Amino acid sequence: MRSLLLTALCAVSILSGAGAQTASFQTFGQGCPGSAVPWCVSNNATQTKMQPFANIGYPQYALEAVAAGPVVFQSFELLTRATGKTTTNAFVFLPDKTGAPQAAPIATGTITVTRTAGWHRASFSTPVVVPGGKFFLSWQQATTKKAFLDPIAGAGTTSPHYFRPCCTGAWTGPKTATRWAWRVTCISGGAAPVLGNTGLPRLGSNFSFDLSGALPNAPSFLINGLSTTTWGLIPLPLDLTRAGAAGCKLLVSFDLVSATVSDATGAASVPFSLPNDARLIGFKLHGQWMTLDKPANGLGLAFSNGGTATLGR
């Protein structure tokens, strides 16, 4: 049906001019937050079991995180527990020229850990801004005993870390064989569903609009349209705040809707089989994801950013 739609609409492309010959895909606009956990950067974020760990010293650790772009956060979480409820300092570091943590942190906050094994949050009084790339999550251990157990998962993937005597001096590392369990809770950079693509919209090939970061196992709808400026008599983008979805906007016209369900990671995909019809060169098909997410807002919907597929060779 999606292939037939493109063929039926090829007259629009002809009337509007052939446009570029090279297939391309570009994203635009911004999505609005759903209720999916906004871990914009993490390692072993869904683990619940810790690895038993013997005390072998009391260094200060710095766990390496890498953000694809700028992120803003006011907390991070560690999978850990303490022998008794304890509160200690938490830090964020940027890298020096060698890639190791700088000597001084860019932010200092606190973390309180209880005797119950689980995720415990380090909080900062003001938002922490990281420009993208590498940064480090750290905490202060006592000099005579550990403030709490190292946040190491019983299973999962490894991530790099550095360490030093608490809490000055040169850093040692990177070490890469530990299954650290941490997650960064973002104010921006990871809370909204994200539209992407697989492949380019080349004639005679397959191409898909992809979804990530949505609520897991949720009904999801790919909206495809011919316009990003009007939907009938309605100007676009359409602010949905009055409908109950503060900060959400409809970015594309409702000309075709494809229904699917996100998987356990909040991902989905809708494929298109593109006709090998030269008349479609330069044809633009816009897309935006809409996910059923009742806790997200009064409207019960979360929206992704938009994307434009320009058909070509």
ZIJOUR-V216406 format. One record per residue. N is the residue number from 1. PHI is phi in degrees with one decimal (* if undefined). OMEGA is omega in whole degrees, -180 to 180 (999 if undefined). Layout:
n=[N | N]
phi=[PHI | PHI]
omega=[OMEGA | OMEGA]
//
This chain:
n=[1 | 2 | 3 | 4 | 5 | 6 | 7 | 8 | 9 | 10 | 11 | 12 | 13 | 14 | 15 | 16 | 17 | 18 | 19 | 20 | 21 | 22 | 23 | 24 | 25 | 26 | 27 | 28 | 29 | 30 | 31 | 32 | 33 | 34 | 35 | 36 | 37 | 38 | 39 | 40 | 41 | 42 | 43 | 44 | 45 | 46 | 47 | 48 | 49 | 50 | 51 | 52 | 53 | 54 | 55 | 56 | 57 | 58 | 59 | 60 | 61 | 62 | 63 | 64 | 65 | 66 | 67 | 68 | 69 | 70 | 71 | 72 | 73 | 74 | 75 | 76 | 77 | 78 | 79 | 80 | 81 | 82 | 83 | 84 | 85 | 86 | 87 | 88 | 89 | 90 | 91 | 92 | 93 | 94 | 95 | 96 | 97 | 98 | 99 | 100 | 101 | 102 | 103 | 104 | 105 | 106 | 107 | 108 | 109 | 110 | 111 | 112 | 113 | 114 | 115 | 116 | 117 | 118 | 119 | 120 | 121 | 122 | 123 | 124 | 125 | 126 | 127 | 128 | 129 | 130 | 131 | 132 | 133 | 134 | 135 | 136 | 137 | 138 | 139 | 140 | 141 | 142 | 143 | 144 | 145 | 146 | 147 | 148 | 149 | 150 | 151 | 152 | 153 | 154 | 155 | 156 | 157 | 158 | 159 | 160 | 161 | 162 | 163 | 164 | 165 | 166 | 167 | 168 | 169 | 170 | 171 | 172 | 173 | 174 | 175 | 176 | 177 | 178 | 179 | 180 | 181 | 182 | 183 | 184 | 185 | 186 | 187 | 188 | 189 | 190 | 191 | 192 | 193 | 194 | 195 | 196 | 197 | 198 | 199 | 200 | 201 | 202 | 203 | 204 | 205 | 206 | 207 | 208 | 209 | 210 | 211 | 212 | 213 | 214 | 215 | 216 | 217 | 218 | 219 | 220 | 221 | 222 | 223 | 224 | 225 | 226 | 227 | 228 | 229 | 230 | 231 | 232 | 233 | 234 | 235 | 236 | 237 | 238 | 239 | 240 | 241 | 242 | 243 | 244 | 245 | 246 | 247 | 248 | 249 | 250 | 251 | 252 | 253 | 254 | 255 | 256 | 257 | 258 | 259 | 260 | 261 | 262 | 263 | 264 | 265 | 266 | 267 | 268 | 269 | 270 | 271 | 272 | 273 | 274 | 275 | 276 | 277 | 278 | 279 | 280 | 281 | 282 | 283 | 284 | 285 | 286 | 287 | 288 | 289 | 290 | 291 | 292 | 293 | 294 | 295 | 296 | 297 | 298 | 299 | 300 | 301 | 302 | 303 | 304 | 305 | 306 | 307 | 308 | 309 | 310 | 311 | 312 | 313]
phi=[* | -66.9 | -66.3 | -65.2 | -60.9 | -63.6 | -65.2 | -65.7 | -94.3 | -61.8 | -60.1 | -61.4 | -65.6 | -64.0 | -67.3 | -92.4 | 101.7 | -71.5 | 68.6 | -67.5 | -89.0 | -95.8 | -64.6 | -152.3 | -142.2 | -135.7 | -93.1 | -153.9 | 68.2 | -131.7 | -84.6 | -126.1 | -62.9 | -102.1 | -97.9 | -61.1 | -60.0 | -85.4 | -86.7 | -75.8 | -141.3 | -162.3 | -144.5 | 56.9 | -67.6 | -106.8 | -70.8 | -126.0 | -106.6 | -93.7 | -87.6 | -58.9 | -140.9 | -82.0 | -70.2 | -124.0 | 144.4 | -133.8 | -81.4 | -94.5 | -95.0 | -133.3 | -89.0 | -78.9 | -122.6 | -132.2 | -100.9 | -67.9 | -154.3 | -59.9 | -134.2 | -126.7 | -144.7 | -126.8 | -163.2 | -137.5 | -126.7 | -124.5 | -88.2 | -159.9 | -158.9 | -124.0 | -71.6 | -156.1 | -52.2 | -144.0 | -123.1 | -144.1 | -79.4 | -125.0 | -140.2 | -127.3 | -118.8 | -99.7 | -80.0 | -89.1 | -65.8 | -89.1 | 96.6 | -82.3 | -61.0 | -65.0 | -67.2 | -114.2 | -75.9 | -91.2 | -153.5 | -130.4 | -138.2 | -135.7 | -135.1 | -111.8 | -121.9 | -101.5 | -76.2 | -83.4 | -65.2 | 165.3 | -86.1 | -122.9 | -102.9 | -94.7 | -120.0 | -123.9 | -70.1 | -128.4 | -59.1 | -97.9 | -108.1 | -115.9 | -72.0 | 118.4 | 84.6 | -80.0 | -151.5 | -134.4 | -105.4 | -144.1 | -152.5 | -101.8 | -92.0 | -71.1 | -87.5 | -113.9 | -157.7 | -68.9 | -66.2 | -160.2 | -68.6 | -62.9 | -78.6 | -114.3 | -79.1 | -70.9 | -153.7 | 126.7 | -106.6 | -87.9 | -147.2 | -72.6 | -151.3 | -121.0 | -150.7 | -159.1 | -59.2 | -77.2 | -137.6 | -136.9 | 96.5 | -78.3 | -87.4 | -108.8 | 143.7 | -83.7 | -105.9 | -128.3 | -104.6 | -108.3 | -86.8 | -64.0 | -119.8 | -149.3 | -153.8 | -102.7 | -94.4 | -90.7 | -80.7 | -140.8 | 107.5 | -164.0 | -93.6 | -104.3 | -56.6 | -122.1 | -92.0 | -141.7 | -150.2 | -119.6 | 77.9 | -113.0 | -77.1 | -89.0 | -58.6 | 78.6 | -129.9 | -101.8 | -149.2 | -139.9 | -90.8 | -109.6 | -124.3 | -144.8 | 75.4 | -89.5 | -62.5 | -61.6 | 55.3 | -112.1 | -56.0 | -133.8 | -132.2 | -90.1 | -93.2 | -116.3 | -149.1 | -94.2 | -137.8 | -115.9 | -116.7 | -145.6 | -127.9 | 63.8 | -93.3 | -94.9 | -68.1 | -118.6 | -69.6 | -102.6 | -72.9 | -100.6 | -59.8 | -66.7 | -83.4 | 110.3 | -113.5 | -60.5 | 83.9 | -95.1 | -139.2 | -82.1 | -102.1 | -132.8 | -75.0 | -83.7 | -104.8 | -153.1 | -126.3 | -115.0 | -99.5 | -154.1 | -132.0 | -67.6 | -87.1 | -66.3 | -100.1 | 83.7 | -111.8 | -158.2 | -155.4 | -124.5 | -86.1 | -126.4 | -97.8 | -87.9 | -63.6 | -89.5 | -124.2 | -60.1 | -66.2 | -87.0 | -60.9 | 90.8 | -66.0 | -112.3 | -121.6 | -96.4 | -144.3 | -154.9 | -92.9 | -128.1 | -120.3 | -69.4 | -149.6 | -58.8 | -73.2 | -66.4 | -169.1 | -64.7 | -80.4 | 76.2 | -134.8 | -117.9 | -123.7 | -90.1 | -68.6 | -106.4 | -148.4 | -121.3 | -97.7 | -104.7 | -73.0 | -171.6 | -91.4]
omega=[180 | 176 | 179 | 179 | -180 | 179 | -179 | -177 | -177 | 178 | 178 | 179 | -179 | -178 | -176 | 179 | -173 | 177 | -175 | 180 | -175 | 178 | 180 | 176 | 180 | 175 | 179 | 176 | -179 | 174 | 178 | -171 | 168 | -179 | 176 | -177 | -173 | 175 | -177 | 176 | -176 | 169 | -178 | -172 | -178 | 178 | 179 | -178 | 179 | 172 | 175 | -173 | 179 | 176 | -180 | -177 | -174 | -180 | 169 | 179 | 171 | -176 | -175 | 174 | 179 | 179 | -180 | 180 | -180 | 176 | 176 | -179 | 180 | 178 | 166 | -175 | 177 | 174 | -172 | 172 | 179 | 177 | 174 | -177 | -177 | 176 | -180 | -177 | 173 | -174 | 168 | 179 | 167 | -178 | 171 | -176 | -180 | -177 | 176 | 177 | 173 | -179 | -176 | 180 | 173 | 179 | 177 | 178 | 179 | 173 | 176 | -177 | 180 | -180 | -179 | 178 | -180 | -177 | -179 | -168 | 169 | -175 | 179 | -173 | 178 | -179 | 177 | -179 | 177 | -172 | -176 | -177 | -173 | 167 | -171 | 176 | -172 | 177 | -176 | 172 | 177 | -178 | -179 | 176 | 179 | 175 | 176 | -177 | 179 | -177 | -178 | -177 | 177 | 178 | 177 | -175 | 179 | 173 | -174 | 174 | 172 | 175 | 177 | 173 | -174 | 2 | 178 | 177 | -177 | 178 | 174 | 179 | 6 | 170 | -168 | -170 | -175 | -180 | 179 | -180 | -178 | 177 | -178 | -179 | -171 | 166 | 175 | 176 | -178 | -174 | -177 | 171 | -174 | 174 | 175 | -178 | 169 | -177 | 175 | -176 | 179 | -180 | 179 | -179 | 177 | -176 | 180 | 167 | -175 | 178 | 172 | 177 | 180 | 174 | -180 | 174 | -177 | 172 | -175 | -173 | 173 | 177 | 175 | -179 | -180 | -174 | 171 | -178 | 179 | 169 | -171 | 179 | -175 | 177 | 175 | -1 | -178 | 179 | -176 | -179 | -179 | 178 | 178 | -178 | -178 | 179 | -179 | 178 | 169 | -171 | -176 | -180 | -180 | 177 | 177 | 177 | 178 | -177 | 175 | 178 | 178 | -179 | -175 | 178 | -178 | -178 | 176 | -179 | 173 | -178 | 174 | 172 | -171 | 178 | 175 | -175 | -175 | 179 | -179 | 179 | -179 | 178 | -179 | 176 | -177 | -180 | 174 | 178 | 174 | -176 | 175 | -175 | -172 | 180 | -172 | -176 | -178 | 179 | 180 | -178 | 171 | -175 | 177 | 167 | 179 | 176 | 180 | 175 | 176 | -175 | 180 | -180 | 999]
//
